[in-house]
Amino acid sequence: MTIFGPDISSYQAGLDLSRLANASFVLAKTTEGTYYTDGDYQGWRRQCTSLGKPFVWYHFLSGEDPHAQAAHTLANVGDTTLPGMLDAEP
């Protein structure tokens, strides 16, 4: 069984999430390091809430202090009860 859940960020700006009717959930970038906050994140979160679609945030890790990154992310998540993920790439 395949479960479809797109990974979205500001690169998909303007996307109407109602067009993703076959998506089981949406995964959206919220922050990167301590220096970036995705400007579309809050809009994605609101769209998912209004559509009743499960929503997951993710933080893109950098080489910066992990505690500072966690603080930056939590300050921008908006709803700390939402599930979240870390994107760690070499």
N, C-alpha and C positions, 0 to 999 in steps of 0.2 A: 504494500500500500504506500502510495506517495502522498505526502502532505505538502501543499504549496503555501509558502509564506515568503513574500518578497522582502528583500533587503533594500530599503530606500534611504535616500539622503537628499541634500539640496541639489544633487545632480538630476533628480526627478522633479524639480520644482514645478508646481502647477498640476501635478497628477491628481486626478479625481479618484479617490480610493473606492468610490462606489463602482468604478469600472472593473475592480478586482473581485468580482462576486465569487470566483472560485478559490480565493485565498482563504486559508484556514486561520491565518493570523497575519500581522504586519510587524516587521522588525525595522526600526528606524534609528538612524544615528542621532545621538544627542550631543556628544562632545568628542574632542580629540585632544590628548595631552591636557595642558592647563591653558592653552592658548586659543582654542576654537570651540564655538558653540554653533551647532547647525541651526540656521535661521528658520528652517521649515519644520523643525521638530515639534514645536507646540501645536502647529496647525495639523500635523499628521496625527498627533495624539487626540486632538479634538474631533477630527474626522472619524477616527476609529471608535471613539466613545459614542458619537451620534449614530454610527452604523451598527453598533453592538459587536464590533469585531475585536477579538483579542489583540492586544498591543504589547510589544516587547521593545525596550530601548537597548541600545548598545553604545559602549564607549570604546573608541579606538585608542589603544595604549601607545604611549611614546616612551622615550627613555628618561623622562622627568620623574621627579619624586612621586612615588605611588600614592602617598597620603594626600598630597596636593591635588593629584588627579582625581582621587575619590571625592575630595571636598568639592572640586569644580563640577564634577558630574552630578553629585547629589544636589548641588545648588541649582541645577538646571533641569533635573528630571521632572519636577512638577508634582509627581505623585509617587512617593517612595514605596507604595504597596505594589507597584507594577513590577513584573519580572524584568530582569536586566541581564546583559551579557557583556563580556569583554572581548574585543577583537584584538588579538595579539599576533602580529605578523613579524617575520624576521626582517 
